[in-house]
Structures are given as C-alpha cells and as structure tokens.
Amino acid sequence: MNNLMNDSSMGLFIWQAIILISIGLWIYCLIDILKNKFAQNDKIIWILVVILIPFIGSLLYLFIGKNKKLKSN
C-alpha cells in the first residue's frame, strides 16, 4: 500500500512540473510578443494564438513566430 502512494505521488509531481513549465513558457511567449515589433497585424495574431491555444500556441510561436519579429536598427 505504501508503494502505491509513492507511485501516485511521483505521477502527481510530474504532472505538476509539466503544468508549471507550460505556464512559464506561456508567460515567456506573451512577454516576448508584447516587447517586440511585428509586421502589420502579426502581433495581435500571435497574442491570440498563444492565449487561445496555450501550450501548442507557445510552441508555434517559439518555432515560427520568433523568426517573424522585425529587426531593430
């Protein structure tokens, strides 16, 4: 019985870690979007994508959106 408690506790810890990482990634992406300039309406679109589809939207922004930022002189 005691072993069963430890296994479920470890599973709960893993899920909590995944959720915290996901929230941290979401906040990082939102701050990065708000700090940088994008062409036309891209900033609004990326904000909506990250807010409406939190985990997948954050990953999409990291792999696609970061390359779309305008470079400052």
PDB file as gemmi writes it, atoms N, CA and C in Angstrom:
CRYST1    1.000    1.000    1.000  90.00  90.00  90.00 P 1                      
ATOM      1  N   MET A   1       0.825  -1.196   0.000  1.00  0.00           N  
ATOM      2  CA  MET A   1       0.000   0.000   0.000  1.00  0.00           C  
ATOM      3  C   MET A   1       0.867   1.257   0.000  1.00  0.00           C  
ATOM      4  N   ASN A   2       1.935   1.223   0.763  1.00  0.00           N  
ATOM      5  CA  ASN A   2       2.815   2.374   0.851  1.00  0.00           C  
ATOM      6  C   ASN A   2       3.498   2.640  -0.490  1.00  0.00           C  
ATOM      7  N   ASN A   3       3.832   1.573  -1.220  1.00  0.00           N  
ATOM      8  CA  ASN A   3       4.459   1.717  -2.531  1.00  0.00           C  
ATOM      9  C   ASN A   3       3.503   2.374  -3.521  1.00  0.00           C  
ATOM     10  N   LEU A   4       2.233   2.064  -3.421  1.00  0.00           N  
ATOM     11  CA  LEU A   4       1.215   2.659  -4.286  1.00  0.00           C  
ATOM     12  C   LEU A   4       1.116   4.165  -4.055  1.00  0.00           C  
ATOM     13  N   MET A   5       1.226   4.595  -2.822  1.00  0.00           N  
ATOM     14  CA  MET A   5       1.199   6.027  -2.503  1.00  0.00           C  
ATOM     15  C   MET A   5       2.391   6.733  -3.130  1.00  0.00           C  
ATOM     16  N   ASN A   6       3.555   6.128  -3.086  1.00  0.00           N  
ATOM     17  CA  ASN A   6       4.747   6.746  -3.645  1.00  0.00           C  
ATOM     18  C   ASN A   6       4.663   6.857  -5.160  1.00  0.00           C  
ATOM     19  N   ASP A   7       4.113   5.835  -5.833  1.00  0.00           N  
ATOM     20  CA  ASP A   7       3.980   5.873  -7.281  1.00  0.00           C  
ATOM     21  C   ASP A   7       3.019   6.964  -7.722  1.00  0.00           C  
ATOM     22  N   SER A   8       1.909   7.095  -7.023  1.00  0.00           N  
ATOM     23  CA  SER A   8       0.943   8.130  -7.403  1.00  0.00           C  
ATOM     24  C   SER A   8       1.478   9.518  -7.060  1.00  0.00           C  
ATOM     25  N   SER A   9       2.264   9.627  -6.005  1.00  0.00           N  
ATOM     26  CA  SER A   9       2.854  10.915  -5.662  1.00  0.00           C  
ATOM     27  C   SER A   9       3.844  11.359  -6.727  1.00  0.00           C  
ATOM     28  N   MET A  10       4.618  10.412  -7.263  1.00  0.00           N  
ATOM     29  CA  MET A  10       5.579  10.741  -8.308  1.00  0.00           C  
ATOM     30  C   MET A  10       4.859  11.170  -9.582  1.00  0.00           C  
ATOM     31  N   GLY A  11       3.774  10.495  -9.905  1.00  0.00           N  
ATOM     32  CA  GLY A  11       2.997  10.867 -11.085  1.00  0.00           C  
ATOM     33  C   GLY A  11       2.406  12.261 -10.932  1.00  0.00           C  
ATOM     34  N   LEU A  12       1.925  12.576  -9.746  1.00  0.00           N  
ATOM     35  CA  LEU A  12       1.372  13.902  -9.478  1.00  0.00           C  
ATOM     36  C   LEU A  12       2.458  14.965  -9.587  1.00  0.00           C  
ATOM     37  N   PHE A  13       3.640  14.652  -9.075  1.00  0.00           N  
ATOM     38  CA  PHE A  13       4.761  15.593  -9.166  1.00  0.00           C  
ATOM     39  C   PHE A  13       5.134  15.862 -10.624  1.00  0.00           C  
ATOM     40  N   ILE A  14       5.147  14.827 -11.442  1.00  0.00           N  
ATOM     41  CA  ILE A  14       5.488  15.001 -12.867  1.00  0.00           C  
ATOM     42  C   ILE A  14       4.456  15.879 -13.558  1.00  0.00           C  
ATOM     43  N   TRP A  15       3.168  15.653 -13.300  1.00  0.00           N  
ATOM     44  CA  TRP A  15       2.127  16.477 -13.918  1.00  0.00           C  
ATOM     45  C   TRP A  15       2.216  17.928 -13.459  1.00  0.00           C  
ATOM     46  N   GLN A  16       2.503  18.132 -12.182  1.00  0.00           N  
ATOM     47  CA  GLN A  16       2.649  19.499 -11.678  1.00  0.00           C  
ATOM     48  C   GLN A  16       3.838  20.195 -12.326  1.00  0.00           C  
ATOM     49  N   ALA A  17       4.930  19.484 -12.522  1.00  0.00           N  
ATOM     50  CA  ALA A  17       6.112  20.057 -13.180  1.00  0.00           C  
ATOM     51  C   ALA A  17       5.793  20.427 -14.629  1.00  0.00           C  
ATOM     52  N   ILE A  18       5.074  19.561 -15.333  1.00  0.00           N  
ATOM     53  CA  ILE A  18       4.698  19.840 -16.723  1.00  0.00           C  
ATOM     54  C   ILE A  18       3.802  21.072 -16.793  1.00  0.00           C  
ATOM     55  N   ILE A  19       2.854  21.179 -15.890  1.00  0.00           N  
ATOM     56  CA  ILE A  19       1.947  22.335 -15.877  1.00  0.00           C  
ATOM     57  C   ILE A  19       2.707  23.624 -15.571  1.00  0.00           C  
ATOM     58  N   LEU A  20       3.617  23.588 -14.609  1.00  0.00           N  
ATOM     59  CA  LEU A  20       4.403  24.790 -14.286  1.00  0.00           C  
ATOM     60  C   LEU A  20       5.300  25.208 -15.437  1.00  0.00           C  
ATOM     61  N   ILE A  21       5.914  24.258 -16.111  1.00  0.00           N  
ATOM     62  CA  ILE A  21       6.742  24.576 -17.278  1.00  0.00           C  
ATOM     63  C   ILE A  21       5.882  25.169 -18.383  1.00  0.00           C  
ATOM     64  N   SER A  22       4.705  24.609 -18.584  1.00  0.00           N  
ATOM     65  CA  SER A  22       3.792  25.117 -19.611  1.00  0.00           C  
ATOM     66  C   SER A  22       3.361  26.553 -19.312  1.00  0.00           C  
ATOM     67  N   ILE A  23       3.046  26.848 -18.052  1.00  0.00           N  
ATOM     68  CA  ILE A  23       2.649  28.202 -17.662  1.00  0.00           C  
ATOM     69  C   ILE A  23       3.818  29.165 -17.831  1.00  0.00           C  
ATOM     70  N   GLY A  24       5.013  28.745 -17.457  1.00  0.00           N  
ATOM     71  CA  GLY A  24       6.197  29.577 -17.632  1.00  0.00           C  
ATOM     72  C   GLY A  24       6.471  29.873 -19.093  1.00  0.00           C  
ATOM     73  N   LEU A  25       6.337  28.868 -19.942  1.00  0.00           N  
ATOM     74  CA  LEU A  25       6.525  29.049 -21.381  1.00  0.00           C  
ATOM     75  C   LEU A  25       5.486  30.007 -21.936  1.00  0.00           C  
ATOM     76  N   TRP A  26       4.246  29.878 -21.495  1.00  0.00           N  
ATOM     77  CA  TRP A  26       3.154  30.735 -21.946  1.00  0.00           C  
ATOM     78  C   TRP A  26       3.431  32.196 -21.584  1.00  0.00           C  
ATOM     79  N   ILE A  27       3.844  32.429 -20.337  1.00  0.00           N  
ATOM     80  CA  ILE A  27       4.146  33.796 -19.888  1.00  0.00           C  
ATOM     81  C   ILE A  27       5.337  34.361 -20.648  1.00  0.00           C  
ATOM     82  N   TYR A  28       6.387  33.544 -20.852  1.00  0.00           N  
ATOM     83  CA  TYR A  28       7.558  33.999 -21.598  1.00  0.00           C  
ATOM     84  C   TYR A  28       7.173  34.433 -23.009  1.00  0.00           C  
ATOM     85  N   CYS A  29       6.356  33.619 -23.677  1.00  0.00           N  
ATOM     86  CA  CYS A  29       5.949  33.944 -25.053  1.00  0.00           C  
ATOM     87  C   CYS A  29       5.122  35.225 -25.093  1.00  0.00           C  
ATOM     88  N   LEU A  30       4.190  35.391 -24.164  1.00  0.00           N  
ATOM     89  CA  LEU A  30       3.382  36.610 -24.147  1.00  0.00           C  
ATOM     90  C   LEU A  30       4.244  37.855 -23.921  1.00  0.00           C  
ATOM     91  N   ILE A  31       5.190  37.781 -23.001  1.00  0.00           N  
ATOM     92  CA  ILE A  31       6.066  38.924 -22.743  1.00  0.00           C  
ATOM     93  C   ILE A  31       6.930  39.217 -23.958  1.00  0.00           C  
ATOM     94  N   ASP A  32       7.452  38.176 -24.599  1.00  0.00           N  
ATOM     95  CA  ASP A  32       8.288  38.360 -25.781  1.00  0.00           C  
ATOM     96  C   ASP A  32       7.500  38.987 -26.932  1.00  0.00           C  
ATOM     97  N   ILE A  33       6.266  38.570 -27.105  1.00  0.00           N  
ATOM     98  CA  ILE A  33       5.425  39.137 -28.158  1.00  0.00           C  
ATOM     99  C   ILE A  33       5.154  40.613 -27.874  1.00  0.00           C  
ATOM    100  N   LEU A  34       4.829  40.935 -26.638  1.00  0.00           N  
ATOM    101  CA  LEU A  34       4.499  42.315 -26.295  1.00  0.00           C  
ATOM    102  C   LEU A  34       5.714  43.243 -26.377  1.00  0.00           C  
ATOM    103  N   LYS A  35       6.908  42.739 -26.140  1.00  0.00           N  
ATOM    104  CA  LYS A  35       8.114  43.567 -26.169  1.00  0.00           C  
ATOM    105  C   LYS A  35       8.609  43.873 -27.577  1.00  0.00           C  
ATOM    106  N   ASN A  36       8.328  43.017 -28.534  1.00  0.00           N  
ATOM    107  CA  ASN A  36       8.898  43.140 -29.867  1.00  0.00           C  
ATOM    108  C   ASN A  36       7.902  43.675 -30.882  1.00  0.00           C  
ATOM    109  N   LYS A  37       8.450  44.122 -32.004  1.00  0.00           N  
ATOM    110  CA  LYS A  37       7.623  44.639 -33.095  1.00  0.00           C  
ATOM    111  C   LYS A  37       7.479  43.575 -34.174  1.00  0.00           C  
ATOM    112  N   PHE A  38       6.287  43.566 -34.762  1.00  0.00           N  
ATOM    113  CA  PHE A  38       5.972  42.628 -35.831  1.00  0.00           C  
ATOM    114  C   PHE A  38       5.385  43.419 -36.997  1.00  0.00           C  
ATOM    115  N   ALA A  39       5.410  42.827 -38.174  1.00  0.00           N  
ATOM    116  CA  ALA A  39       4.833  43.456 -39.355  1.00  0.00           C  
ATOM    117  C   ALA A  39       3.307  43.399 -39.270  1.00  0.00           C  
ATOM    118  N   GLN A  40       2.671  44.474 -39.667  1.00  0.00           N  
ATOM    119  CA  GLN A  40       1.217  44.598 -39.774  1.00  0.00           C  
ATOM    120  C   GLN A  40       0.504  44.113 -38.517  1.00  0.00           C  
ATOM    121  N   ASN A  41      -0.411  43.157 -38.662  1.00  0.00           N  
ATOM    122  CA  ASN A  41      -1.215  42.670 -37.533  1.00  0.00           C  
ATOM    123  C   ASN A  41      -0.662  41.393 -36.921  1.00  0.00           C  
ATOM    124  N   ASP A  42       0.578  41.060 -37.205  1.00  0.00           N  
ATOM    125  CA  ASP A  42       1.147  39.807 -36.702  1.00  0.00           C  
ATOM    126  C   ASP A  42       1.185  39.752 -35.179  1.00  0.00           C  
ATOM    127  N   LYS A  43       1.404  40.890 -34.528  1.00  0.00           N  
ATOM    128  CA  LYS A  43       1.469  40.900 -33.065  1.00  0.00           C  
ATOM    129  C   LYS A  43       0.121  40.474 -32.470  1.00  0.00           C  
ATOM    130  N   ILE A  44      -0.958  41.019 -32.981  1.00  0.00           N  
ATOM    131  CA  ILE A  44      -2.290  40.667 -32.491  1.00  0.00           C  
ATOM    132  C   ILE A  44      -2.593  39.193 -32.759  1.00  0.00           C  
ATOM    133  N   ILE A  45      -2.217  38.729 -33.932  1.00  0.00           N  
ATOM    134  CA  ILE A  45      -2.464  37.328 -34.287  1.00  0.00           C  
ATOM    135  C   ILE A  45      -1.698  36.396 -33.357  1.00  0.00           C  
ATOM    136  N   TRP A  46      -0.422  36.693 -33.093  1.00  0.00           N  
ATOM    137  CA  TRP A  46       0.369  35.830 -32.211  1.00  0.00           C  
ATOM    138  C   TRP A  46      -0.162  35.868 -30.779  1.00  0.00           C  
ATOM    139  N   ILE A  47      -0.601  37.025 -30.323  1.00  0.00           N  
ATOM    140  CA  ILE A  47      -1.172  37.099 -28.974  1.00  0.00           C  
ATOM    141  C   ILE A  47      -2.418  36.219 -28.885  1.00  0.00           C  
ATOM    142  N   LEU A  48      -3.280  36.299 -29.881  1.00  0.00           N  
ATOM    143  CA  LEU A  48      -4.490  35.466 -29.882  1.00  0.00           C  
ATOM    144  C   LEU A  48      -4.160  33.984 -29.948  1.00  0.00           C  
ATOM    145  N   VAL A  49      -3.184  33.613 -30.781  1.00  0.00           N  
ATOM    146  CA  VAL A  49      -2.805  32.199 -30.896  1.00  0.00           C  
ATOM    147  C   VAL A  49      -2.285  31.675 -29.560  1.00  0.00           C  
ATOM    148  N   VAL A  50      -1.405  32.452 -28.906  1.00  0.00           N  
ATOM    149  CA  VAL A  50      -0.816  31.996 -27.646  1.00  0.00           C  
ATOM    150  C   VAL A  50      -1.860  31.957 -26.534  1.00  0.00           C  
ATOM    151  N   ILE A  51      -2.787  32.906 -26.515  1.00  0.00           N  
ATOM    152  CA  ILE A  51      -3.807  32.914 -25.459  1.00  0.00           C  
ATOM    153  C   ILE A  51      -4.864  31.830 -25.675  1.00  0.00           C  
ATOM    154  N   LEU A  52      -5.316  31.654 -26.912  1.00  0.00           N  
ATOM    155  CA  LEU A  52      -6.406  30.717 -27.178  1.00  0.00           C  
ATOM    156  C   LEU A  52      -5.960  29.253 -27.238  1.00  0.00           C  
ATOM    157  N   ILE A  53      -4.700  29.012 -27.620  1.00  0.00           N  
ATOM    158  CA  ILE A  53      -4.168  27.645 -27.679  1.00  0.00           C  
ATOM    159  C   ILE A  53      -2.873  27.633 -26.865  1.00  0.00           C  
ATOM    160  N   PRO A  54      -2.965  27.660 -25.535  1.00  0.00           N  
ATOM    161  CA  PRO A  54      -1.796  27.945 -24.695  1.00  0.00           C  
ATOM    162  C   PRO A  54      -0.524  27.151 -24.989  1.00  0.00           C  
ATOM    163  N   PHE A  55      -0.511  25.857 -24.834  1.00  0.00           N  
ATOM    164  CA  PHE A  55       0.743  25.114 -24.971  1.00  0.00           C  
ATOM    165  C   PHE A  55       1.189  25.023 -26.425  1.00  0.00           C  
ATOM    166  N   ILE A  56       0.287  24.629 -27.306  1.00  0.00           N  
ATOM    167  CA  ILE A  56       0.640  24.484 -28.721  1.00  0.00           C  
ATOM    168  C   ILE A  56       0.932  25.850 -29.336  1.00  0.00           C  
ATOM    169  N   GLY A  57       0.163  26.868 -28.952  1.00  0.00           N  
ATOM    170  CA  GLY A  57       0.409  28.219 -29.459  1.00  0.00           C  
ATOM    171  C   GLY A  57       1.769  28.742 -29.036  1.00  0.00           C  
ATOM    172  N   SER A  58       2.180  28.443 -27.816  1.00  0.00           N  
ATOM    173  CA  SER A  58       3.503  28.861 -27.345  1.00  0.00           C  
ATOM    174  C   SER A  58       4.605  28.172 -28.139  1.00  0.00           C  
ATOM    175  N   LEU A  59       4.435  26.889 -28.388  1.00  0.00           N  
ATOM    176  CA  LEU A  59       5.431  26.167 -29.185  1.00  0.00           C  
ATOM    177  C   LEU A  59       5.477  26.694 -30.620  1.00  0.00           C  
ATOM    178  N   LEU A  60       4.317  26.959 -31.192  1.00  0.00           N  
ATOM    179  CA  LEU A  60       4.280  27.526 -32.547  1.00  0.00           C  
ATOM    180  C   LEU A  60       4.994  28.869 -32.587  1.00  0.00           C  
ATOM    181  N   TYR A  61       4.768  29.691 -31.583  1.00  0.00           N  
ATOM    182  CA  TYR A  61       5.434  30.995 -31.544  1.00  0.00           C  
ATOM    183  C   TYR A  61       6.948  30.821 -31.460  1.00  0.00           C  
ATOM    184  N   LEU A  62       7.411  29.905 -30.631  1.00  0.00           N  
ATOM    185  CA  LEU A  62       8.855  29.711 -30.485  1.00  0.00           C  
ATOM    186  C   LEU A  62       9.501  29.235 -31.778  1.00  0.00           C  
ATOM    187  N   PHE A  63       8.826  28.344 -32.515  1.00  0.00           N  
ATOM    188  CA  PHE A  63       9.415  27.788 -33.724  1.00  0.00           C  
ATOM    189  C   PHE A  63       9.158  28.619 -34.974  1.00  0.00           C  
ATOM    190  N   ILE A  64       8.043  29.353 -35.020  1.00  0.00           N  
ATOM    191  CA  ILE A  64       7.691  30.112 -36.226  1.00  0.00           C  
ATOM    192  C   ILE A  64       7.723  31.615 -35.969  1.00  0.00           C  
ATOM    193  N   GLY A  65       7.071  32.048 -34.910  1.00  0.00           N  
ATOM    194  CA  GLY A  65       6.856  33.471 -34.664  1.00  0.00           C  
ATOM    195  C   GLY A  65       8.099  34.261 -34.326  1.00  0.00           C  
ATOM    196  N   LYS A  66       9.043  33.651 -33.618  1.00  0.00           N  
ATOM    197  CA  LYS A  66      10.251  34.385 -33.240  1.00  0.00           C  
ATOM    198  C   LYS A  66      11.038  34.813 -34.469  1.00  0.00           C  
ATOM    199  N   ASN A  67      10.918  34.062 -35.551  1.00  0.00           N  
ATOM    200  CA  ASN A  67      11.614  34.418 -36.792  1.00  0.00           C  
ATOM    201  C   ASN A  67      10.921  35.561 -37.529  1.00  0.00           C  
ATOM    202  N   LYS A  68       9.676  35.848 -37.189  1.00  0.00           N  
ATOM    203  CA  LYS A  68       8.887  36.876 -37.867  1.00  0.00           C  
ATOM    204  C   LYS A  68       9.047  38.261 -37.237  1.00  0.00           C  
ATOM    205  N   LYS A  69       9.801  38.363 -36.135  1.00  0.00           N  
ATOM    206  CA  LYS A  69       9.976  39.656 -35.491  1.00  0.00           C  
ATOM    207  C   LYS A  69      10.763  40.584 -36.413  1.00  0.00           C  
ATOM    208  N   LEU A  70      10.419  41.878 -36.329  1.00  0.00           N  
ATOM    209  CA  LEU A  70      11.174  42.870 -37.087  1.00  0.00           C  
ATOM    210  C   LEU A  70      12.477  43.148 -36.362  1.00  0.00           C  
ATOM    211  N   LYS A  71      13.524  43.274 -37.116  1.00  0.00           N  
ATOM    212  CA  LYS A  71      14.823  43.556 -36.510  1.00  0.00           C  
ATOM    213  C   LYS A  71      14.949  45.055 -36.266  1.00  0.00           C  
ATOM    214  N   SER A  72      15.394  45.424 -35.069  1.00  0.00           N  
ATOM    215  CA  SER A  72      15.578  46.848 -34.748  1.00  0.00           C  
ATOM    216  C   SER A  72      16.980  47.272 -35.193  1.00  0.00           C  
ATOM    217  N   ASN A  73      17.084  48.524 -35.628  1.00  0.00           N  
ATOM    218  CA  ASN A  73      18.375  49.019 -36.153  1.00  0.00           C  
ATOM    219  C   ASN A  73      19.274  49.470 -35.060  1.00  0.00           C  
TER     220      ASN A  73                                                      
END                                                                             
